[in-house]
Amino acid sequence: MRFSEPDRFDPTRPDNQHVGFGSGIHLCFGTPLARNQAEAALGALVPHLGTARLVEDPPPYRQNAMLRGPRHLPIRL
């Protein structure tokens, strides 16, 4: 068994590896459903959160020529 408690959601577990939807012939069959569920959940949640503000403005960017974007993007609600 890969995880000691596989039925418990724990984003801080130390052996957490990326679990993506795959790609190409190995694309997860449930990908469209998961994306629709995420869109619906966020669409229902966001209007109730108020105004989001960046904790660090501007956020720290990655030092990587291949990927452009913030290292992390903490926000305050």
N, C-alpha and C positions, 0 to 999 in steps of 0.2 A: 504494500500500500504506500502511495507516495506521501500522503499527509497523515499525521497521527489522528486528526479529527477532520476528515474531508467534508463533512456536512456542516461544519461551523465556518461562517465567514470571518476571516481574520486577515485584514490587509497588512498587518504588522508581522505576520509569521516570518521567521528568519529564512526559510528555504523557499520563499515565494519566487517563482519564475513567471515570466510573462505568459499569459494564456490568451493568445489571440484567436481570431476566427480562421486563421490559415489563409491560403490563397490558391488560385487555380483549381486544379482537380481536387485539392484537399480543402477547399473552402467549406466551412461548416454549413450544414443544411439550414440551421436555425439563424444564420446571420441576419437576413432581412427582418425576421420577427424580432430579434434582439434590438436591432436599430430602431424599428418602429416603436417598441416598448420604451426605449430610452428617450426617444423624441417626445412621446406622449407624457412620460413621467416628468421630464424637464420642463415641458410646456405647461404642465399643471403646477409645478413647484415654483418656478422662477417668478411669476407675478406676485407671489406672497413673500418673497425674500427682501424686498426693499432695494435700496441702492447699494450696489457693490462698488467698493473702492480698492484700488491696489494698495497693498501694505508697503511695498517698495516701488517708488516711481522715479525713474524707470526700473523695471525688474532687471536682475542680473542676467546677462546673455551668455550663452554657451561660447566657449572659445574653440569653435570647430568650423572648418571651412566647408564641410559637407552638409551640416545641419544648422539652419539659422532659426533661432528662437530662444525664448527664455529658458534658463535652467529649471526654474520653478516659477509659479505665478500665484503667490499667496494673495488672497483677497479678504477684505473685511466686509461683513454684511451688516 
